[in-house]
């Protein structure tokens, strides 16, 4: 048996020079092919690099709030307080297009082939762009501040979460607008299920909801959290939905019916982000002082403690950097973390691999313990 609650320390792979009193650490992401990593922060830069690729600095004239890859891993989009989103070529960091949103950009995404971009901002607008011509093709007004915007996996739709207590699904190639109303406070996060049939939203009203992406019909509120939510995530097949918030809990729900399955308690304060591994076997939660890596379950028996706590700096203590963002690599063995001191750290979760990987680790460890004696 592997010991739970193992303390682990990642290695430094990047650093943003954040202004004093910055309230959020760098956002982090892996490319879908697993070759590149991306981080973006309030220092006005995004950092793009890979194991065999040099660091490239992608610059804006204001804090960079959002950064993400296209699914084909060929381009990156960044969005900034300077009112622009910029599209960059991954291979050499070349600027492809500058998109003039006209207000601070809070979310920016690329369709799978990178041909279209979606930007959302503090002006309450969601805009669709042709990347090749840097021209706007659609514009939707939801109002308030757009706190989050995520694409469906096929890139045909975007769901946006607004401070005006609602969310909406908008069409990208074709005009479509479906308003999702039911929350009683700001909607802070939204996501499509992997098959695109459902949308989940998380709100500061301490509830989440699951919506039919075609009709807009809502489930009953997912209740149990005792304070506002901060993040949510579907697993790889959409059968599980994880939510978290300022009450320190991570809750697991049936991703189709909304029935509560488990409560994971392992953090000492607000949890800021969630990420499932690509194979659905692991869940990472970003607590104030550490990331927790949990082994998932298809049933109701979820673990009482995480497999790992991944700390920023040993030993963990009050006053150490806060953790805000986590992202798994496509194979789920590496965890990228963004800390409020500007640090970007990478943890290799050896135990997160398959049985062959575990056998290899066991063989290596056994070789370290039992070494053949050299002949005299």
N, C-alpha and C positions, 0 to 999 in steps of 0.2 A: 504494500500500500504506500502511496505517496503522502507525505505529510502536508496537511492543509496549513494555511496561514504562513506560508514561507515568505520571508522578507527578501526582496530582490531589488537590485539597483541597475538601471539602464545605463547605457553609455551616451555621452554627449555626441550629437551629430550636427548641431546647429545652434545659433544664438542670434536673437534679435535684440537690438539696442532700444528697448522700449522706454518711452517717456516715464517720469516719475508718476506714481499714482494711477498707472494703467490698470483698468478694471478687468482685463481679459488677456490671457496668454495667446500665443500664436495658434491659429487653426492649422490642422495638419491633415495630410492625405497621401495615400499611395496611388500610383497609376495602376490601371487594371492589369497591365502586363507584369507588374511587380518590379519593374526596372528603375523606377524613379520615385522620389519623395518630394513633397511640397509642403512649405509652411508659409504663413503670412501673418503680419503683425502690425501693431500701431506705430511702428517706426517708418511706415511708408514703403515697405518692401515686401516682396515675396521671394522665397529662396527655393530654387529648383535644382535638384542634384540627384545623382544615382551612384551605385557602387562602382560603376566604370565611367561615370560622367562627371565633369567638373561642376562646381557650384556656379550657378548663374543667378544674378541678382536682378529681379524684375521690379522696376521702380514706379511709384506713383508720387503725386504731390501732396498726399495726405495719408492718414492711416488706412491700411488695407484690411477690410473687414471680412473678406470672403475670397476663397481661391479653390479651384477644383479642376480636375482633368476631364477631358472628353473620354468616353468609354473606349475609344480606339487608341488611347494613350498618345495621340499625336499632337494634341494642343492643350493649352492651359488657359483658363480665364481667371482674372483677378478683378475685384471690385473695391472701390475706395471712397473715402469721404470727399475726395476731390471731384466727385460727380461723374466719374468715368468708370467704365469697365474696359479692360484691355485683354486682347487675345494674343497668346504667344505660341510660337512653335517650340515644341519640347526638345527637339534634336539640337537646336543651337540657341534657344532663347530669343529668337528674332521676333519683333513686334509685328503681328499680322494685321491687327485692327484696333482702333480706339473708338469705343462706343460712348457717345455723349448722352448719358442718362439724364443729366440735368439736376440731380440731387444726390446726396450721399447714398452710395450703393451698399445695401445690406446683404444681398444675395446675388450670385451670378453663376449660371450653369450653361454648359454646352450640350447640344444634342449628341447622340452617340458618334456620329460621323464628323462632328465639329462644324457642320455647315451653318447651323443656326445657334444663336445665343439667346439666353433669357436673363434680363436684369430686373431687380426689384430694389426699391429704395425707401427712404424716409418720407418721400412725397406721396406714398400710397399707390404708386403706379407699378405695374408689371409690364415690361416691354420685351418684344421679340425682335431679333435682328438677323439680317443676312450678313454673315461674317465676311464674305468675299467683298461685298460692296460697302460694308459698315453702315448700311441703311436700315431704318426701322420698318418692320413689316406689320406689326401688331402693337396695340397699346391698350391695356386694360386698367381701369381705375377701381381699386378696392377700398382705398381710404386709410387714414392713419399711417402708421409705420409698418412696413412689411418686415416682420421679424424673421421669416424663413421662407424659402421657396425651393422646392425639390421637383425634379422631373420624374415622370414614369419611365420605366426601364426602356421602353421602345422610343422614348423621346417625343411622343406625340402630344403630351399634356404636361402642365406644370400645376402644382398645388401651392398656394401661397397662404401664409398665416399672418393675420393682421392684428394690430393693437386695438382695432375697432370691434373686438370680440367675435370675429368671424374669420372664416377661411373661404377660399374659392378655388375651383378647378378651371383653368383656362386652356384653350387650344393653342397649339404652336403653328402647325401648318394650316389649319383651318380655324375659323372663328368659332369659339365655344366659350360659354360662361355659365358656371354653375356655382351659386353662392351657398355656402354651408353655414347655417346659423343655428345656435343652440347654446354656445358657451356664454357665461355671464361675466367674463373678464378677458384680458388679452389672450390671444392665441399665440403661443411662443414657438411652436414647432409643428411640422406637418410632414408626412411621408406617405408615398404609395406603397402598397404591398407589392411583392415582386411580380405578381401576375397582372398588376394594374387594375384589378377589380375593386379594390378597397383603398380608402385613404384613412389614416389615423391622424388625429390632432391632439395636441397637449396644450393646456391652458393654465394661466395663473389662478383660475377658479378651483384648482386642485383636482380637476378631472381630466380624463382623456375621452375621446369618442372615436368610434369606427363608423365610417360612412361608405355607402354604396357609391362608387365613383361614377356610375352611369346615371343614377336617379337622384343622388343626394340624400337618400334616406339614412337616418342615423340610428345607431344602436342606443340603448340606454346609456347614460353616462357611466364611465368606469370610475367608480368611487372607492376610496380607501386611503388615498394620500391625505395628509392633514395640512398641507401647505401647497403653494403654487408649484407647478411642474416646470421643469427646465429642458427636458429632452425626452425623446422616444426613439425606438428603432424596431423594425420587423426583423425576424430571422430570415434565413435563406429561402425557406419555402412558404413564408407568411403564416405559418401555423402558430407562431408565438410573437407577442408584442411586449416589449419591455418599456417601462416608463420610470422616470425618476424626477426628483425635485429638491426643494429646500427642506423637506422633512427628513432627509438622509436615507430614505428607503428606496430600494429598487423593487418594483412590482412586475410580476410576469402574468400575462393574460393570454387567453386563447385568442389568437389573431383573427379568428373568424367570428366567434360568438361574443367575445368580450368577457367571458367568464374568468374570474381570478384564479390563478393556479398556484402562485407562490409569492412570498415576500422575502427578499434578500436584504439582510441587515449586516453591514460590515463597515460602514463609514461613520466618521465622527462629526460630519457636517454636511453642508449642501453638496449634492452630486450634480455635476455640470454637463456631463456628456455620457453617451452610451454607444457601444459598437459591438455587433455580433461578428464573429469570424465568418469567412465566406462559406465554410462548410456547416455553419450553424452549431458547432460543438462548443464554442466558447463565447462568453459575453464579458466585455470589459466595461467597467463603470469608473468614471473619473470623479473621485471624491476630493475633498479639500487638500489632503496630504499625500494621497497615494491613488494609483489605479488598482482596482481589484479585478482579478481574472477569475471568472466563475465557470465551472463545468456545467453545461446545460443538460436538460433532460426532456425527453419526449412525454414523460408522464408527470405526476404530481410531486414526485420525490426529488426536489432540488436540494443542492448542498446547503448545509448550515454555515459554511465558511468558504471563502474563496480559495482557489488553489495557490494563488500568489497575491501578495501586496507588492506593487511596484512603486518604490519610493523615489523621490527626486534626488535628495541628498541625505546620506546617512549622518547621524541617526535622525529619524523623523521627529520633529518637535514643533511646538507652537512657534510661529514666525518663519517657518520654512516656506519656500515658494508654493503657491497654490496651483493645483492642476485643473486645467479647463477643458482640454480636448484630447481625445484618443482616436486612433484609427488602426485597424488591423490590415496587414498585408493580404493580398489575394489568397495566399495559401494559409493564412491564419497563424503563422509561426512567429511573426514579428509584430510588435506593438509600438506605434509611434505616438509620442506624447508631447503636448504643448503646455508649458508652465508659465506662470504669471511673471516670473523674472526674465522672460524672454527665451528661456532654454527650450531646446528641442532635443528629445532624448529617445533612443531606440532600445527596446528590450527584446531579446531573442527568447521566446517562450519555447524552450526545447520540449517540454512535456505536452505542448499543444499539437504536436505532429501525430501521424498515424501510428499503427502498431509497429511498422518497420522502423520508424524513427525512434520509437521508444526502445525497441530491441537494440538498435545501434547505440543509444545512450547507455543502456544497461551493460552492453558489451564493453564499451569504453571504460565505464566506471569499474567493472569487474577487473579489467586489465590493469587499472591503476592500483587496485587493492591486492590482487594476486599476481605478482610478477615472478616469472621463472628465475631461479637462481643461476648465476653465471657459473660455468664450470671453473674449477680452480686451475 
